[in-house]
Amino acid sequence: MSDQPLGTTPSAAAPSAECKRMLDIIRRECPGLVPAEPLDPGGVAPEVPVPLPAVQDLFITAALFAVGLLDDDGRPVGEAVVWAEHDRELLVLVTKIRVRVVPGVVAVTIPVRCEEIGDTEVHVTFAVGSPDRPAGLLLATEERPRGPQLVVDLWGEALVAFAWKLLLDVSAHVAFAAGDDKDGQRLVPAALTADKTGIVVLPQARHTFDRVIRP
């Protein structure tokens, strides 16, 4: 997605094509989630449950944007991207990425293709909060993703970073869709949990020390 860190937000007055596409998904699947009034600094909005079909759509959109396959209107312009390093190449089938959830776990499956192995998959599993054991935005993953050794040895770190970025960016955009603070800035995620139905994001207004005050 964008190169902005998770703690920053684009201007609410000029949402990107990425934002528009993801907000459409959130509003379709999660109607009525926008708070009635802007939040005070540090205030939290109601939790936003996102069902698994919407999570899947959001991950695909996030992935397409991350690799430059969304046009200015937010429409896909491709389905896969080639990663290259020296004489090695890996085809990442972006639109085939799959997400599964169980309580406390988000599992991301990334289909890939290379000359040495052909079609295969790499699985990146994240431990997140659950309804019974909230963990804020603390996330953890295995030291190595699961998949063919050749692919994991060469591309494992990049694939984990890719899946990590998608999960954080999806969480951020769910929070963005939940409303604004009193400075007109979009909310940010304060907590992420997963259960068997999908994910739940807790949106929060920036704290006083992190406020963005426009002149």
C-alpha positions as CSV (number, residue, x, y, z in Angstrom):
1,M,0.0,0.0,0.0
2,S,1.2,3.5,0.6
3,D,4.6,4.1,2.1
4,Q,3.0,6.0,5.0
5,P,3.7,4.4,8.5
6,L,0.7,2.9,10.2
7,G,0.5,5.9,12.6
8,T,-0.1,8.4,9.9
9,T,-3.1,9.1,7.8
10,P,-3.7,10.8,4.4
11,S,-5.8,13.9,4.3
12,A,-9.5,13.1,4.7
13,A,-10.2,15.7,2.0
14,A,-8.4,13.8,-0.7
15,P,-8.7,10.0,-0.2
16,S,-6.6,7.9,-2.6
17,A,-8.0,5.3,-5.0
18,E,-6.8,2.7,-2.6
19,C,-8.8,4.3,0.3
20,K,-11.9,4.7,-1.9
21,R,-11.9,1.1,-2.9
22,M,-11.3,-0.2,0.6
23,L,-13.9,2.1,2.1
24,D,-16.5,0.9,-0.4
25,I,-15.8,-2.7,0.9
26,I,-16.0,-1.7,4.5
27,R,-19.2,0.3,4.1
28,R,-20.9,-2.5,2.1
29,E,-20.0,-5.2,4.7
30,C,-20.1,-3.1,7.9
31,P,-23.0,-0.5,7.5
32,G,-23.6,2.0,10.3
33,L,-20.1,1.9,11.8
34,V,-19.3,5.6,11.6
35,P,-19.6,7.4,15.0
36,A,-22.1,10.2,15.2
37,E,-19.6,12.8,16.5
38,P,-15.9,13.2,16.0
39,L,-13.9,11.8,18.9
40,D,-11.9,13.7,21.4
41,P,-8.1,13.0,21.6
42,G,-7.5,9.4,22.8
43,G,-11.2,8.5,22.5
44,V,-12.2,5.1,21.2
45,A,-15.0,4.3,18.8
46,P,-17.1,1.1,18.9
47,E,-15.3,-2.0,17.8
48,V,-15.7,-2.8,14.1
49,P,-16.3,-6.4,13.3
50,V,-15.2,-7.3,9.7
51,P,-16.6,-10.6,8.4
52,L,-14.1,-12.9,6.6
53,P,-15.4,-12.3,3.0
54,A,-14.7,-8.6,3.5
55,V,-11.3,-9.3,5.1
56,Q,-10.5,-11.4,2.0
57,D,-11.5,-8.5,-0.3
58,L,-9.6,-6.0,1.7
59,F,-6.4,-8.1,1.6
60,I,-6.6,-8.4,-2.2
61,T,-7.1,-4.7,-2.6
62,A,-4.2,-4.0,-0.2
63,A,-2.0,-6.4,-2.1
64,L,-2.9,-4.9,-5.5
65,F,-2.1,-1.5,-4.3
66,A,1.1,-2.5,-2.6
67,V,2.5,-3.9,-5.9
68,G,1.2,-1.1,-8.1
69,L,-1.7,-3.0,-9.8
70,L,-4.5,-0.5,-9.1
71,D,-5.1,2.4,-11.5
72,D,-5.9,5.9,-10.4
73,D,-9.6,5.0,-10.2
74,G,-8.9,2.0,-7.9
75,R,-9.4,-0.6,-10.7
76,P,-7.1,-3.7,-10.9
77,V,-4.7,-3.6,-13.9
78,G,-3.2,-7.0,-13.4
79,E,-3.2,-10.2,-11.3
80,A,0.4,-11.0,-10.5
81,V,3.8,-9.3,-10.1
82,V,7.4,-10.6,-10.6
83,W,9.9,-10.1,-7.8
84,A,13.5,-10.1,-9.0
85,E,16.8,-10.2,-7.1
86,H,20.0,-10.8,-9.1
87,D,19.2,-13.8,-11.3
88,R,16.3,-15.0,-9.2
89,E,12.6,-14.3,-9.9
90,L,9.4,-15.1,-8.1
91,L,5.9,-14.6,-9.5
92,V,3.5,-13.6,-6.8
93,L,-0.1,-14.3,-7.7
94,V,-1.6,-11.3,-5.9
95,T,-5.3,-11.9,-6.6
96,K,-5.1,-15.5,-5.4
97,I,-4.0,-14.6,-1.8
98,R,-6.2,-16.2,0.8
99,V,-6.9,-15.4,4.4
100,R,-8.2,-17.7,7.1
101,V,-9.0,-16.8,10.7
102,V,-9.5,-18.7,13.9
103,P,-9.6,-17.2,17.4
104,G,-6.3,-15.4,17.9
105,V,-4.9,-16.2,14.5
106,V,-4.8,-14.7,11.0
107,A,-3.3,-17.0,8.4
108,V,-2.2,-15.6,5.0
109,T,-1.6,-17.9,2.1
110,I,0.4,-16.4,-0.8
111,P,0.5,-18.4,-4.1
112,V,3.7,-18.1,-5.9
113,R,5.5,-19.6,-8.9
114,C,9.1,-20.1,-9.8
115,E,11.1,-21.9,-12.5
116,E,12.7,-24.4,-10.1
117,I,9.4,-25.6,-8.4
118,G,6.5,-24.3,-10.4
119,D,3.2,-23.4,-8.7
120,T,3.3,-23.5,-4.9
121,E,2.2,-21.7,-1.8
122,V,3.8,-20.0,1.2
123,H,1.8,-19.7,4.5
124,V,2.4,-16.8,6.9
125,T,0.6,-17.1,10.3
126,F,0.1,-14.3,12.7
127,A,-0.8,-14.5,16.4
128,V,-3.1,-11.6,17.2
129,G,-5.5,-10.9,20.0
130,S,-8.7,-12.9,20.5
131,P,-12.0,-12.1,22.2
132,D,-10.8,-13.8,25.4
133,R,-7.2,-12.6,25.2
134,P,-7.0,-9.0,23.8
135,A,-3.5,-8.0,22.9
136,G,-3.8,-4.5,21.5
137,L,-1.8,-4.2,18.3
138,L,0.8,-6.8,19.5
139,L,1.3,-9.3,16.7
140,A,3.7,-12.1,16.3
141,T,4.7,-14.7,13.6
142,E,6.9,-17.7,13.2
143,E,10.6,-17.2,12.5
144,R,10.1,-18.7,9.0
145,P,6.9,-19.0,6.9
146,R,5.8,-22.5,5.9
147,G,6.4,-23.6,2.3
148,P,9.0,-25.2,0.0
149,Q,12.4,-24.8,1.5
150,L,13.9,-23.3,-1.7
151,V,11.3,-20.6,-1.8
152,V,11.3,-19.9,1.9
153,D,15.1,-19.7,2.0
154,L,15.3,-17.2,-0.8
155,W,12.0,-15.3,-0.4
156,G,10.7,-16.1,3.1
157,E,11.6,-12.8,4.7
158,A,10.1,-10.7,1.9
159,L,6.9,-12.8,1.9
160,V,6.5,-12.3,5.7
161,A,7.1,-8.6,5.3
162,F,4.5,-8.5,2.5
163,A,1.8,-10.3,4.6
164,W,2.6,-8.2,7.6
165,K,2.1,-5.0,5.7
166,L,-1.2,-6.2,4.3
167,L,-2.5,-7.1,7.7
168,L,-1.5,-3.7,9.2
169,D,-2.8,-1.7,6.3
170,V,-6.2,-3.5,6.3
171,S,-6.5,-2.8,10.0
172,A,-5.6,0.8,9.4
173,H,-8.2,1.3,6.7
174,V,-10.9,-0.3,8.8
175,A,-10.1,2.3,11.5
176,F,-10.0,5.1,8.8
177,A,-13.6,4.1,7.8
178,A,-14.9,4.4,11.3
179,G,-14.8,8.2,11.4
180,D,-12.7,11.2,12.3
181,D,-11.3,12.9,15.4
182,K,-12.0,16.5,16.3
183,D,-9.0,17.6,14.2
184,G,-10.6,16.1,11.1
185,Q,-8.1,13.3,11.0
186,R,-9.1,9.7,10.4
187,L,-9.1,7.3,13.4
188,V,-6.2,4.8,13.8
189,P,-6.3,1.2,15.0
190,A,-5.8,0.6,18.7
191,A,-6.4,-3.1,18.8
192,L,-6.9,-6.1,16.5
193,T,-8.5,-9.4,17.4
194,A,-9.6,-12.4,15.4
195,D,-12.3,-15.0,15.9
196,K,-13.7,-17.7,13.6
197,T,-16.0,-15.1,11.8
198,G,-13.4,-12.5,10.9
199,I,-11.4,-9.7,12.5
200,V,-12.4,-7.0,14.9
201,V,-10.6,-3.6,14.9
202,L,-10.9,-1.0,17.7
203,P,-10.6,2.5,16.2
204,Q,-9.1,5.3,18.3
205,A,-8.5,9.0,18.0
206,R,-4.9,10.2,18.2
207,H,-3.7,11.1,21.7
208,T,-3.1,14.8,22.4
209,F,0.7,14.4,21.9
210,D,0.1,13.0,18.4
211,R,-2.6,15.4,17.2
212,V,-2.5,16.8,13.7
213,I,-3.7,20.4,14.1
214,R,-4.4,22.2,10.8
215,P,-3.7,26.0,10.7
